[in-house]
């Protein structure tokens, strides 16, 4: 199988390396990853500037662009074969619920789906070591063909795993949660006369709802959520139908 692996943590991320080491012996693996961290970039595309691309090793490339750029470059010309699947991750930190709107990890999987290729976003809940990638890597290695079979062109697959010891964790099908944060805006004056602002804050535990991806990882399960690639949901329009301006 031809696999393209990318991420938003950068080419040197241990999560990316864990996937490459596990899948390379049995598959043809190409890597295209950003030259540094691109967390929170969402589906940013490099439109006005050139994307720098440098080959490293036999099947690896590092680029100056975004995670979505990595997929576009891989599919449209950098690689000599079309990927059968795009794996994005393993991200260092969860990508749960509404966070997929901001996530560069999710964006790469979404871009793959836009281009007619199965896209799977993979994340570990902790952003600080020690990292236990084993259960998530094992799940992907053993069930990759089944994930591709389940995929269709209207969605990408978002997978989150708790950072727990052991070699295997149960997998549950979930829906996306609504993530609530206790956001704080911090600032300090700079020597140059400018004011510098930093966004900080942790998710509120009050938002954990049974059946969601967030509840699953809190309970020690690997969460698997099919995510629609369509940004607009038309099934719940409510009172909009009665608006006076509609024809």
C-alpha positions in Angstrom: 0.0 0.0 0.0 1.2 3.5 -0.8 0.9 5.7 2.4 1.6 9.4 2.7 2.3 10.5 6.3 2.2 14.1 7.3 1.5 16.2 10.4 1.3 19.6 11.9 4.0 19.1 14.6 6.9 19.2 12.1 9.2 16.7 10.5 11.0 15.9 13.7 8.0 14.9 15.7 8.2 11.6 17.6 4.6 10.9 16.7 5.3 11.0 13.0 8.4 8.9 13.5 6.4 6.3 15.4 4.0 5.9 12.4 6.9 5.7 9.9 8.8 3.0 11.9 5.7 0.9 12.3 4.3 1.0 8.8 7.5 1.2 6.6 8.3 -2.6 6.9 5.0 -3.6 5.3 4.1 -0.6 3.1 5.6 2.0 0.7 5.7 5.1 3.0 6.3 8.6 1.9 6.7 11.5 4.3 5.9 15.2 3.6 5.9 17.3 6.7 6.3 21.0 7.6 9.7 22.3 8.6 8.4 23.4 12.0 5.2 23.3 14.1 2.0 24.4 12.4 -0.5 23.7 15.2 -3.7 25.7 15.0 -3.3 26.6 11.3 -6.6 24.9 10.4 -6.9 24.5 6.6 -4.5 27.3 5.6 -3.2 27.0 2.1 -0.1 28.8 0.8 -1.5 30.8 -2.1 0.7 33.9 -2.7 4.2 32.6 -1.8 6.3 29.7 -3.2 6.5 26.6 -1.1 10.0 25.5 -0.4 10.5 21.7 -0.6 13.6 19.8 0.3 14.2 16.1 0.0 15.5 14.2 3.1 16.3 10.5 2.9 14.9 8.2 0.4 11.1 8.9 0.8 11.0 12.1 2.9 10.3 15.7 2.1 10.2 18.8 4.3 8.4 21.9 3.2 7.8 25.5 4.3 4.0 25.2 4.0 1.0 24.0 6.0 -0.2 20.4 6.6 -2.8 20.8 3.9 0.0 22.0 1.5 1.8 18.8 2.3 -1.1 16.7 0.9 -1.5 18.9 -2.2 2.2 18.7 -3.0 2.3 15.0 -2.5 -0.7 14.3 -4.7 -0.1 16.8 -7.5 3.5 16.3 -8.2 6.2 15.7 -5.5 5.5 11.9 -5.3 5.8 9.5 -8.2 2.8 7.5 -7.1 -0.7 8.5 -5.8 -1.2 7.6 -2.1 -3.8 5.0 -1.2 -4.3 6.7 2.1 -3.1 9.9 4.0 -2.2 9.5 7.6 -1.9 12.8 9.6 -0.1 12.6 12.9 0.4 11.2 15.4 -0.4 14.7 16.9 1.1 15.6 20.3 -2.2 16.6 21.9 -5.8 15.8 21.4 -7.9 17.0 18.4 -11.4 16.5 19.8 -14.8 17.8 18.9 -14.9 21.4 17.6 -11.2 21.6 17.9 -11.0 20.0 14.4 -11.9 23.4 13.1 -8.6 24.8 14.2 -6.5 21.6 13.8 -3.8 21.4 11.1 -3.7 17.6 11.8 -7.4 17.4 10.8 -6.9 19.7 7.9 -4.4 17.4 6.2 -6.9 14.5 6.5 -9.7 16.7 5.2 -7.6 17.8 2.2 -7.0 14.2 1.4 -10.7 13.6 1.3 -11.2 16.7 -0.9 -8.8 15.0 -3.4 -10.6 11.6 -3.3 -8.1 9.9 -1.0 -8.9 8.4 2.4 -7.7 10.7 5.1 -7.1 9.7 8.7 -6.2 12.2 11.5 -4.4 10.6 14.5 -3.8 12.3 17.8 -2.6 11.4 21.3 -4.2 13.3 24.2 -1.0 14.5 25.9 1.2 17.2 24.4 4.1 16.5 26.9 6.2 13.3 27.3 6.3 10.5 28.1 4.3 9.5 25.0 2.8 6.0 24.7 2.1 5.7 21.0 1.9 1.9 21.1 -1.9 1.3 21.3 -2.7 3.9 18.6 0.1 2.7 16.3 -1.0 -0.9 16.8 -4.6 -0.1 16.0 -3.6 1.7 12.8 -1.2 -1.0 11.7 -3.7 -3.8 12.2 -6.8 -2.1 10.9 -5.6 0.2 8.1 -7.3 -1.8 5.3 -10.6 -1.8 7.2 -10.4 2.0 7.8 -9.9 2.5 4.1 -12.8 0.2 3.3 -15.1 2.1 5.7 -14.1 5.5 4.3 -16.2 7.4 1.7 -15.5 10.6 -0.1 -17.9 12.7 2.1 -15.8 12.5 5.3 -12.4 12.0 6.9 -11.7 9.9 9.9 -10.6 11.5 13.2 -9.0 9.2 15.8 -7.9 10.2 19.3 -6.2 7.9 21.8 -5.5 8.5 25.5 -1.9 8.5 26.6 -2.0 5.4 28.7 0.4 2.6 29.3 -0.2 -0.8 27.6 -0.3 -2.2 24.1 -4.0 -2.3 23.3 -7.0 -0.1 24.1 -10.7 -0.7 23.2 -12.0 1.4 20.2 -15.4 3.1 20.2 -17.3 4.9 17.5 -18.1 8.5 18.7 -19.5 11.8 17.6 -17.7 15.1 17.9 -18.0 16.9 21.2 -18.5 20.6 21.8 -15.3 21.9 23.3 -15.6 24.7 25.9 -12.5 26.5 27.0 -11.7 28.8 30.0 -9.9 31.2 27.7 -7.7 34.0 29.0 -5.9 36.7 27.1 -2.6 37.6 28.6 -0.5 40.6 27.6 2.7 42.5 28.4 4.3 45.6 27.0 7.3 45.2 24.7 10.4 47.2 24.6 9.4 48.3 21.1 6.3 50.1 22.4 3.9 47.4 21.2 1.6 45.3 23.4 2.0 41.5 23.0 -1.1 39.3 23.6 -1.1 35.5 24.3 -4.2 33.3 24.3 -4.2 30.8 27.1 -6.8 28.5 28.7 -7.7 24.9 29.4 -10.8 23.0 28.3 -13.7 22.9 30.8 -14.4 19.4 32.1 -18.1 20.4 32.4 -18.5 19.9 28.6 -17.9 16.1 28.6 -21.0 14.4 27.1 -21.5 10.6 26.9 -21.1 9.2 23.4 -18.7 11.9 22.3 -15.0 11.6 21.4 -14.1 13.6 24.5 -16.0 11.2 26.8 -14.4 8.2 25.2 -10.8 9.3 25.7 -11.5 10.4 29.3 -12.7 6.8 29.9 -9.6 5.2 28.4 -10.9 4.3 24.9 -9.6 5.1 21.5 -12.2 7.3 19.8 -13.0 7.0 16.1 -15.2 9.7 14.6 -16.2 10.0 10.9 -16.2 13.8 10.2 -18.1 15.4 7.3 -16.1 17.4 4.9 -19.0 19.8 4.3 -18.8 22.9 6.5 -22.5 23.7 6.3 -25.2 21.5 7.9 -28.6 22.0 6.2 -30.8 19.6 8.2 -31.4 21.9 11.2 -32.4 25.3 9.9 -35.2 26.0 12.4 -36.8 29.4 12.3 -34.7 30.5 9.3 -37.4 29.0 7.1 -39.8 31.6 8.4 -37.6 34.6 7.7 -39.3 37.4 5.9 -36.5 38.0 3.5 -36.7 34.5 2.0 -38.4 34.1 -1.4 
